Amino acid sequence: MAFPKTLDDMRPMGYGFDNDAICKGCGDDIEWWTTPTGKKIPMNPMQRGVSEAVPHWATCSDAATFRGGRK
């Protein structure tokens, strides 16, 4: 399954909005979503019909801080 391109694509694909938050690394606003498999994913804030769906780790200046043992 391909990753959704927009907010309008997310819900029909099984993603669910959880809550708004602030990134503990960079301090930017983020949205927490639940994936179809039940995992949490931080997303950059989106506006319906306007914004592209972008996982926050793709733009976060402190993303490496959260990777743990992954490379």
C-alpha positions as CSV (number, residue, x, y, z in Angstrom):
1,M,0.0,0.0,0.0
2,A,1.4,3.4,-1.0
3,F,1.6,6.2,1.6
4,P,-1.2,8.7,1.2
5,K,-0.4,11.9,-0.7
6,T,-3.0,14.2,1.0
7,L,-5.2,14.6,4.1
8,D,-8.2,13.6,1.9
9,D,-6.5,10.3,1.1
10,M,-5.6,9.4,4.7
11,R,-9.0,8.6,6.2
12,P,-10.2,6.3,3.4
13,M,-6.9,4.4,3.6
14,G,-7.5,3.7,7.3
15,Y,-5.5,6.5,9.0
16,G,-7.1,8.2,12.0
17,F,-6.3,11.5,13.6
18,D,-5.2,11.2,17.2
19,N,-4.2,14.7,18.5
20,D,-2.2,17.9,18.0
21,A,1.1,18.2,19.7
22,I,4.5,20.0,19.7
23,C,7.6,18.1,18.5
24,K,9.9,17.5,21.5
25,G,12.9,17.9,19.2
26,C,12.4,20.9,17.0
27,G,9.4,22.6,18.7
28,D,7.2,22.6,15.6
29,D,3.5,21.9,15.6
30,I,2.7,18.3,14.7
31,E,-0.3,16.0,14.4
32,W,-0.3,12.4,15.7
33,W,-2.1,10.0,13.4
34,T,-2.8,6.2,13.8
35,T,-1.8,4.1,10.8
36,P,-4.1,1.3,9.5
37,T,-1.9,-1.2,11.4
38,G,-2.4,0.7,14.7
39,K,1.0,2.4,14.9
40,K,1.4,6.1,15.7
41,I,2.9,8.5,13.1
42,P,3.9,12.1,13.6
43,M,2.7,14.3,10.6
44,N,3.3,17.9,9.7
45,P,0.0,19.8,10.1
46,M,-2.3,19.5,7.1
47,Q,-5.2,21.5,5.7
48,R,-7.9,19.7,3.8
49,G,-7.5,20.0,0.0
50,V,-4.4,22.2,0.4
51,S,-1.6,20.3,2.2
52,E,0.5,17.3,1.2
53,A,0.7,14.5,3.8
54,V,4.3,14.6,5.0
55,P,5.6,12.6,8.0
56,H,7.3,15.0,10.4
57,W,10.5,13.0,10.5
58,A,11.1,14.0,6.9
59,T,11.3,17.7,7.8
60,C,12.3,17.7,11.5
61,S,15.8,19.2,12.2
62,D,16.1,16.8,15.2
63,A,14.8,13.6,13.5
64,A,18.1,11.7,14.2
65,T,17.4,12.1,17.9
66,F,14.3,9.9,17.6
67,R,15.7,7.1,15.4
68,G,17.2,5.1,18.3
69,G,19.1,2.1,16.9
70,R,17.7,2.5,13.4
71,K,19.9,4.0,10.6
